[in-house]
């Protein structure tokens, strides 16, 4: 494990403590989870951006052409 020191506004620190306590986790666990969630979100955006750069409109249209043109199931309708 690594140890880091960060400076936070008091209001943020207090709110994090409240939310961690409400969720039954330590402040360390709460912060680690929050950072992991943010990293996952950013990595997903980067992954999708990279995939977009490697594809083309032709690839997209080819994939769409493989989807059958049928009415959706009742449970899948909006």
Jmol script that loads the backbone (N, CA, C; Angstrom):
load data "model"
ATOM      1  N   UNK A   1       0.833  -1.176   0.000  1.00  0.00           N
ATOM      2  CA  UNK A   1       0.000   0.000   0.000  1.00  0.00           C
ATOM      3  C   UNK A   1       0.882   1.244   0.000  1.00  0.00           C
ATOM      4  N   UNK A   2       0.377   2.279  -0.600  1.00  0.00           N
ATOM      5  CA  UNK A   2       1.078   3.557  -0.615  1.00  0.00           C
ATOM      6  C   UNK A   2       0.351   4.543   0.282  1.00  0.00           C
ATOM      7  N   UNK A   3       1.095   5.483   0.789  1.00  0.00           N
ATOM      8  CA  UNK A   3       0.525   6.551   1.603  1.00  0.00           C
ATOM      9  C   UNK A   3       0.749   7.866   0.884  1.00  0.00           C
ATOM     10  N   UNK A   4      -0.332   8.670   0.788  1.00  0.00           N
ATOM     11  CA  UNK A   4      -0.201   9.988   0.181  1.00  0.00           C
ATOM     12  C   UNK A   4      -0.828  11.018   1.121  1.00  0.00           C
ATOM     13  N   UNK A   5      -0.330  12.224   1.031  1.00  0.00           N
ATOM     14  CA  UNK A   5      -0.893  13.344   1.786  1.00  0.00           C
ATOM     15  C   UNK A   5      -1.518  14.305   0.789  1.00  0.00           C
ATOM     16  N   UNK A   6      -2.760  14.678   1.026  1.00  0.00           N
ATOM     17  CA  UNK A   6      -3.430  15.627   0.137  1.00  0.00           C
ATOM     18  C   UNK A   6      -4.084  16.715   0.970  1.00  0.00           C
ATOM     19  N   UNK A   7      -4.270  17.860   0.362  1.00  0.00           N
ATOM     20  CA  UNK A   7      -4.974  18.947   1.019  1.00  0.00           C
ATOM     21  C   UNK A   7      -6.353  19.057   0.391  1.00  0.00           C
ATOM     22  N   UNK A   8      -7.363  19.099   1.244  1.00  0.00           N
ATOM     23  CA  UNK A   8      -8.754  19.183   0.798  1.00  0.00           C
ATOM     24  C   UNK A   8      -9.446  20.314   1.535  1.00  0.00           C
ATOM     25  N   UNK A   9     -10.439  20.899   0.925  1.00  0.00           N
ATOM     26  CA  UNK A   9     -11.259  21.856   1.671  1.00  0.00           C
ATOM     27  C   UNK A   9     -11.927  21.133   2.847  1.00  0.00           C
ATOM     28  N   UNK A  10     -12.041  21.814   3.970  1.00  0.00           N
ATOM     29  CA  UNK A  10     -12.662  21.210   5.149  1.00  0.00           C
ATOM     30  C   UNK A  10     -14.055  20.688   4.854  1.00  0.00           C
ATOM     31  N   UNK A  11     -14.816  21.427   4.062  1.00  0.00           N
ATOM     32  CA  UNK A  11     -16.193  21.012   3.761  1.00  0.00           C
ATOM     33  C   UNK A  11     -16.216  19.673   3.021  1.00  0.00           C
ATOM     34  N   UNK A  12     -15.263  19.461   2.138  1.00  0.00           N
ATOM     35  CA  UNK A  12     -15.193  18.192   1.409  1.00  0.00           C
ATOM     36  C   UNK A  12     -14.795  17.052   2.346  1.00  0.00           C
ATOM     37  N   UNK A  13     -13.848  17.319   3.215  1.00  0.00           N
ATOM     38  CA  UNK A  13     -13.409  16.307   4.171  1.00  0.00           C
ATOM     39  C   UNK A  13     -14.566  15.888   5.085  1.00  0.00           C
ATOM     40  N   UNK A  14     -15.305  16.846   5.567  1.00  0.00           N
ATOM     41  CA  UNK A  14     -16.442  16.553   6.446  1.00  0.00           C
ATOM     42  C   UNK A  14     -17.490  15.731   5.702  1.00  0.00           C
ATOM     43  N   UNK A  15     -17.794  16.120   4.477  1.00  0.00           N
ATOM     44  CA  UNK A  15     -18.812  15.405   3.690  1.00  0.00           C
ATOM     45  C   UNK A  15     -18.356  13.979   3.391  1.00  0.00           C
ATOM     46  N   UNK A  16     -17.072  13.792   3.075  1.00  0.00           N
ATOM     47  CA  UNK A  16     -16.562  12.441   2.820  1.00  0.00           C
ATOM     48  C   UNK A  16     -16.687  11.578   4.064  1.00  0.00           C
ATOM     49  N   UNK A  17     -16.375  12.141   5.225  1.00  0.00           N
ATOM     50  CA  UNK A  17     -16.501  11.389   6.466  1.00  0.00           C
ATOM     51  C   UNK A  17     -17.954  10.976   6.706  1.00  0.00           C
ATOM     52  N   UNK A  18     -18.884  11.880   6.455  1.00  0.00           N
ATOM     53  CA  UNK A  18     -20.312  11.583   6.643  1.00  0.00           C
ATOM     54  C   UNK A  18     -20.758  10.445   5.724  1.00  0.00           C
ATOM     55  N   UNK A  19     -20.397  10.554   4.457  1.00  0.00           N
ATOM     56  CA  UNK A  19     -20.828   9.550   3.485  1.00  0.00           C
ATOM     57  C   UNK A  19     -20.172   8.203   3.771  1.00  0.00           C
ATOM     58  N   UNK A  20     -18.914   8.215   4.123  1.00  0.00           N
ATOM     59  CA  UNK A  20     -18.223   6.958   4.466  1.00  0.00           C
ATOM     60  C   UNK A  20     -18.905   6.296   5.653  1.00  0.00           C
ATOM     61  N   UNK A  21     -19.207   7.090   6.675  1.00  0.00           N
ATOM     62  CA  UNK A  21     -19.866   6.547   7.867  1.00  0.00           C
ATOM     63  C   UNK A  21     -21.254   5.989   7.508  1.00  0.00           C
ATOM     64  N   UNK A  22     -22.014   6.703   6.676  1.00  0.00           N
ATOM     65  CA  UNK A  22     -23.345   6.248   6.251  1.00  0.00           C
ATOM     66  C   UNK A  22     -23.266   4.926   5.487  1.00  0.00           C
ATOM     67  N   UNK A  23     -22.162   4.716   4.787  1.00  0.00           N
ATOM     68  CA  UNK A  23     -21.993   3.496   3.996  1.00  0.00           C
ATOM     69  C   UNK A  23     -21.238   2.407   4.740  1.00  0.00           C
ATOM     70  N   UNK A  24     -20.898   2.677   5.984  1.00  0.00           N
ATOM     71  CA  UNK A  24     -20.244   1.666   6.804  1.00  0.00           C
ATOM     72  C   UNK A  24     -18.840   1.304   6.371  1.00  0.00           C
ATOM     73  N   UNK A  25     -18.116   2.277   5.808  1.00  0.00           N
ATOM     74  CA  UNK A  25     -16.742   2.029   5.391  1.00  0.00           C
ATOM     75  C   UNK A  25     -15.836   3.080   6.020  1.00  0.00           C
ATOM     76  N   UNK A  26     -14.562   2.764   6.067  1.00  0.00           N
ATOM     77  CA  UNK A  26     -13.600   3.739   6.580  1.00  0.00           C
ATOM     78  C   UNK A  26     -13.407   4.851   5.551  1.00  0.00           C
ATOM     79  N   UNK A  27     -12.887   5.964   6.032  1.00  0.00           N
ATOM     80  CA  UNK A  27     -12.606   7.069   5.115  1.00  0.00           C
ATOM     81  C   UNK A  27     -11.590   6.629   4.060  1.00  0.00           C
ATOM     82  N   UNK A  28     -10.585   5.855   4.463  1.00  0.00           N
ATOM     83  CA  UNK A  28      -9.595   5.342   3.501  1.00  0.00           C
ATOM     84  C   UNK A  28     -10.261   4.501   2.415  1.00  0.00           C
ATOM     85  N   UNK A  29     -11.171   3.615   2.818  1.00  0.00           N
ATOM     86  CA  UNK A  29     -11.877   2.775   1.844  1.00  0.00           C
ATOM     87  C   UNK A  29     -12.721   3.631   0.912  1.00  0.00           C
ATOM     88  N   UNK A  30     -13.394   4.619   1.477  1.00  0.00           N
ATOM     89  CA  UNK A  30     -14.237   5.493   0.666  1.00  0.00           C
ATOM     90  C   UNK A  30     -13.418   6.223  -0.392  1.00  0.00           C
ATOM     91  N   UNK A  31     -12.296   6.786   0.036  1.00  0.00           N
ATOM     92  CA  UNK A  31     -11.440   7.533  -0.894  1.00  0.00           C
ATOM     93  C   UNK A  31     -10.857   6.608  -1.962  1.00  0.00           C
ATOM     94  N   UNK A  32     -10.378   5.435  -1.565  1.00  0.00           N
ATOM     95  CA  UNK A  32      -9.810   4.491  -2.532  1.00  0.00           C
ATOM     96  C   UNK A  32     -10.857   4.075  -3.568  1.00  0.00           C
ATOM     97  N   UNK A  33     -12.078   3.829  -3.104  1.00  0.00           N
ATOM     98  CA  UNK A  33     -13.152   3.438  -4.018  1.00  0.00           C
ATOM     99  C   UNK A  33     -13.514   4.584  -4.960  1.00  0.00           C
ATOM    100  N   UNK A  34     -13.581   5.802  -4.426  1.00  0.00           N
ATOM    101  CA  UNK A  34     -13.904   6.964  -5.257  1.00  0.00           C
ATOM    102  C   UNK A  34     -12.851   7.165  -6.347  1.00  0.00           C
ATOM    103  N   UNK A  35     -11.597   7.014  -5.971  1.00  0.00           N
ATOM    104  CA  UNK A  35     -10.518   7.161  -6.962  1.00  0.00           C
ATOM    105  C   UNK A  35     -10.593   6.050  -8.005  1.00  0.00           C
ATOM    106  N   UNK A  36     -10.836   4.829  -7.571  1.00  0.00           N
ATOM    107  CA  UNK A  36     -10.943   3.698  -8.511  1.00  0.00           C
ATOM    108  C   UNK A  36     -12.099   3.913  -9.485  1.00  0.00           C
ATOM    109  N   UNK A  37     -13.228   4.399  -8.986  1.00  0.00           N
ATOM    110  CA  UNK A  37     -14.377   4.656  -9.859  1.00  0.00           C
ATOM    111  C   UNK A  37     -14.059   5.740 -10.883  1.00  0.00           C
ATOM    112  N   UNK A  38     -13.401   6.801 -10.463  1.00  0.00           N
ATOM    113  CA  UNK A  38     -13.038   7.882 -11.381  1.00  0.00           C
ATOM    114  C   UNK A  38     -12.053   7.382 -12.438  1.00  0.00           C
ATOM    115  N   UNK A  39     -11.068   6.601 -12.016  1.00  0.00           N
ATOM    116  CA  UNK A  39     -10.104   6.039 -12.969  1.00  0.00           C
ATOM    117  C   UNK A  39     -10.799   5.143 -13.993  1.00  0.00           C
ATOM    118  N   UNK A  40     -11.719   4.317 -13.524  1.00  0.00           N
ATOM    119  CA  UNK A  40     -12.442   3.425 -14.432  1.00  0.00           C
ATOM    120  C   UNK A  40     -13.232   4.227 -15.455  1.00  0.00           C
ATOM    121  N   UNK A  41     -13.883   5.292 -15.007  1.00  0.00           N
ATOM    122  CA  UNK A  41     -14.655   6.130 -15.926  1.00  0.00           C
ATOM    123  C   UNK A  41     -13.752   6.783 -16.963  1.00  0.00           C
ATOM    124  N   UNK A  42     -12.640   7.334 -16.523  1.00  0.00           N
ATOM    125  CA  UNK A  42     -11.714   7.981 -17.455  1.00  0.00           C
ATOM    126  C   UNK A  42     -11.107   6.980 -18.425  1.00  0.00           C
ATOM    127  N   UNK A  43     -10.765   5.797 -17.920  1.00  0.00           N
ATOM    128  CA  UNK A  43     -10.183   4.779 -18.788  1.00  0.00           C
ATOM    129  C   UNK A  43     -11.206   4.303 -19.816  1.00  0.00           C
ATOM    130  N   UNK A  44     -12.468   4.240 -19.442  1.00  0.00           N
ATOM    131  CA  UNK A  44     -13.514   3.839 -20.378  1.00  0.00           C
ATOM    132  C   UNK A  44     -13.655   4.872 -21.489  1.00  0.00           C
ATOM    133  N   UNK A  45     -13.660   6.148 -21.118  1.00  0.00           N
ATOM    134  CA  UNK A  45     -13.748   7.214 -22.118  1.00  0.00           C
ATOM    135  C   UNK A  45     -12.566   7.128 -23.071  1.00  0.00           C
ATOM    136  N   UNK A  46     -11.376   6.951 -22.528  1.00  0.00           N
ATOM    137  CA  UNK A  46     -10.179   6.847 -23.383  1.00  0.00           C
ATOM    138  C   UNK A  46     -10.255   5.623 -24.289  1.00  0.00           C
ATOM    139  N   UNK A  47     -10.712   4.499 -23.747  1.00  0.00           N
ATOM    140  CA  UNK A  47     -10.846   3.273 -24.540  1.00  0.00           C
ATOM    141  C   UNK A  47     -11.814   3.500 -25.702  1.00  0.00           C
ATOM    142  N   UNK A  48     -12.957   4.107 -25.417  1.00  0.00           N
ATOM    143  CA  UNK A  48     -13.945   4.342 -26.470  1.00  0.00           C
ATOM    144  C   UNK A  48     -13.418   5.329 -27.514  1.00  0.00           C
ATOM    145  N   UNK A  49     -12.679   6.328 -27.054  1.00  0.00           N
ATOM    146  CA  UNK A  49     -12.098   7.301 -27.992  1.00  0.00           C
ATOM    147  C   UNK A  49     -11.089   6.599 -28.915  1.00  0.00           C
ATOM    148  N   UNK A  50     -10.254   5.736 -28.338  1.00  0.00           N
ATOM    149  CA  UNK A  50      -9.273   5.008 -29.147  1.00  0.00           C
ATOM    150  C   UNK A  50      -9.965   4.084 -30.140  1.00  0.00           C
ATOM    151  N   UNK A  51     -11.021   3.391 -29.699  1.00  0.00           N
ATOM    152  CA  UNK A  51     -11.752   2.500 -30.596  1.00  0.00           C
ATOM    153  C   UNK A  51     -12.383   3.289 -31.744  1.00  0.00           C
ATOM    154  N   UNK A  52     -12.902   4.468 -31.425  1.00  0.00           N
ATOM    155  CA  UNK A  52     -13.512   5.320 -32.447  1.00  0.00           C
ATOM    156  C   UNK A  52     -12.488   5.721 -33.497  1.00  0.00           C
ATOM    157  N   UNK A  53     -11.287   6.036 -33.052  1.00  0.00           N
ATOM    158  CA  UNK A  53     -10.232   6.449 -33.979  1.00  0.00           C
ATOM    159  C   UNK A  53      -9.794   5.313 -34.889  1.00  0.00           C
ATOM    160  N   UNK A  54      -9.950   4.065 -34.451  1.00  0.00           N
ATOM    161  CA  UNK A  54      -9.529   2.915 -35.258  1.00  0.00           C
ATOM    162  C   UNK A  54     -10.627   2.413 -36.191  1.00  0.00           C
ATOM    163  N   UNK A  55     -11.817   2.976 -36.081  1.00  0.00           N
ATOM    164  CA  UNK A  55     -12.926   2.480 -36.893  1.00  0.00           C
ATOM    165  C   UNK A  55     -13.298   3.507 -37.965  1.00  0.00           C
ATOM    166  N   UNK A  56     -14.259   3.125 -38.788  1.00  0.00           N
ATOM    167  CA  UNK A  56     -14.699   4.023 -39.854  1.00  0.00           C
ATOM    168  C   UNK A  56     -16.214   3.944 -39.986  1.00  0.00           C
ATOM    169  N   UNK A  57     -16.757   4.858 -40.725  1.00  0.00           N
ATOM    170  CA  UNK A  57     -18.190   4.853 -40.997  1.00  0.00           C
ATOM    171  C   UNK A  57     -18.568   3.565 -41.738  1.00  0.00           C
ATOM    172  N   UNK A  58     -17.691   3.112 -42.601  1.00  0.00           N
ATOM    173  CA  UNK A  58     -17.935   1.869 -43.339  1.00  0.00           C
ATOM    174  C   UNK A  58     -18.038   0.675 -42.382  1.00  0.00           C
ATOM    175  N   UNK A  59     -17.141   0.609 -41.400  1.00  0.00           N
ATOM    176  CA  UNK A  59     -17.204  -0.461 -40.394  1.00  0.00           C
ATOM    177  C   UNK A  59     -18.524  -0.413 -39.631  1.00  0.00           C
ATOM    178  N   UNK A  60     -18.941   0.796 -39.274  1.00  0.00           N
ATOM    179  CA  UNK A  60     -20.190   0.970 -38.535  1.00  0.00           C
ATOM    180  C   UNK A  60     -21.388   0.503 -39.369  1.00  0.00           C
ATOM    181  N   UNK A  61     -21.431   0.916 -40.613  1.00  0.00           N
ATOM    182  CA  UNK A  61     -22.552   0.534 -41.482  1.00  0.00           C
ATOM    183  C   UNK A  61     -22.549  -0.969 -41.757  1.00  0.00           C
ATOM    184  N   UNK A  62     -21.389  -1.569 -41.877  1.00  0.00           N
ATOM    185  CA  UNK A  62     -21.301  -3.013 -42.080  1.00  0.00           C
ATOM    186  C   UNK A  62     -21.854  -3.751 -40.855  1.00  0.00           C
ATOM    187  N   UNK A  63     -21.503  -3.289 -39.667  1.00  0.00           N
ATOM    188  CA  UNK A  63     -22.014  -3.909 -38.439  1.00  0.00           C
ATOM    189  C   UNK A  63     -23.533  -3.750 -38.359  1.00  0.00           C
ATOM    190  N   UNK A  64     -24.040  -2.579 -38.697  1.00  0.00           N
ATOM    191  CA  UNK A  64     -25.486  -2.356 -38.665  1.00  0.00           C
ATOM    192  C   UNK A  64     -26.215  -3.253 -39.666  1.00  0.00           C
ATOM    193  N   UNK A  65     -25.594  -3.504 -40.795  1.00  0.00           N
ATOM    194  CA  UNK A  65     -26.244  -4.319 -41.820  1.00  0.00           C
ATOM    195  C   UNK A  65     -26.429  -5.770 -41.365  1.00  0.00           C
ATOM    196  N   UNK A  66     -25.687  -6.187 -40.361  1.00  0.00           N
ATOM    197  CA  UNK A  66     -25.791  -7.563 -39.858  1.00  0.00           C
ATOM    198  C   UNK A  66     -26.910  -7.730 -38.827  1.00  0.00           C
ATOM    199  N   UNK A  67     -27.510  -6.621 -38.418  1.00  0.00           N
ATOM    200  CA  UNK A  67     -28.592  -6.684 -37.437  1.00  0.00           C
ATOM    201  C   UNK A  67     -29.903  -6.904 -38.184  1.00  0.00           C
ATOM    202  N   UNK A  68     -30.666  -7.927 -37.822  1.00  0.00           N
ATOM    203  CA  UNK A  68     -31.921  -8.178 -38.523  1.00  0.00           C
ATOM    204  C   UNK A  68     -32.916  -7.029 -38.337  1.00  0.00           C
ATOM    205  N   UNK A  69     -33.668  -6.755 -39.380  1.00  0.00           N
ATOM    206  CA  UNK A  69     -34.668  -5.691 -39.351  1.00  0.00           C
ATOM    207  C   UNK A  69     -35.994  -6.284 -38.905  1.00  0.00           C
ATOM    208  N   UNK A  70     -36.142  -6.447 -37.601  1.00  0.00           N
ATOM    209  CA  UNK A  70     -37.369  -7.015 -37.042  1.00  0.00           C
ATOM    210  C   UNK A  70     -37.868  -6.111 -35.922  1.00  0.00           C
ATOM    211  N   UNK A  71     -39.155  -6.214 -35.655  1.00  0.00           N
ATOM    212  CA  UNK A  71     -39.744  -5.430 -34.566  1.00  0.00           C
ATOM    213  C   UNK A  71     -39.162  -5.915 -33.230  1.00  0.00           C
ATOM    214  N   UNK A  72     -38.976  -4.998 -32.286  1.00  0.00           N
ATOM    215  CA  UNK A  72     -38.426  -5.415 -30.990  1.00  0.00           C
ATOM    216  C   UNK A  72     -39.438  -6.241 -30.193  1.00  0.00           C
ATOM    217  N   UNK A  73     -38.915  -7.052 -29.305  1.00  0.00           N
ATOM    218  CA  UNK A  73     -39.772  -7.800 -28.388  1.00  0.00           C
ATOM    219  C   UNK A  73     -40.558  -6.803 -27.546  1.00  0.00           C
ATOM    220  N   UNK A  74     -41.698  -7.213 -27.029  1.00  0.00           N
ATOM    221  CA  UNK A  74     -42.554  -6.320 -26.246  1.00  0.00           C
ATOM    222  C   UNK A  74     -41.789  -5.686 -25.072  1.00  0.00           C
ATOM    223  N   UNK A  75     -40.974  -6.485 -24.365  1.00  0.00           N
ATOM    224  CA  UNK A  75     -40.241  -5.972 -23.205  1.00  0.00           C
ATOM    225  C   UNK A  75     -39.159  -4.979 -23.581  1.00  0.00           C
ATOM    226  N   UNK A  76     -38.802  -4.914 -24.881  1.00  0.00           N
ATOM    227  CA  UNK A  76     -37.699  -4.074 -25.331  1.00  0.00           C
ATOM    228  C   UNK A  76     -38.186  -2.784 -25.983  1.00  0.00           C
ATOM    229  N   UNK A  77     -39.484  -2.567 -25.998  1.00  0.00           N
ATOM    230  CA  UNK A  77     -40.041  -1.355 -26.606  1.00  0.00           C
ATOM    231  C   UNK A  77     -40.003  -0.200 -25.619  1.00  0.00           C
ATOM    232  N   UNK A  78     -39.847   0.991 -26.182  1.00  0.00           N
ATOM    233  CA  UNK A  78     -39.866   2.197 -25.342  1.00  0.00           C
ATOM    234  C   UNK A  78     -41.270   2.683 -25.139  1.00  0.00           C
TER     235      UNK A  78
END
end "model"
wireframe off; spacefill off
backbone 0.3
color backbone group
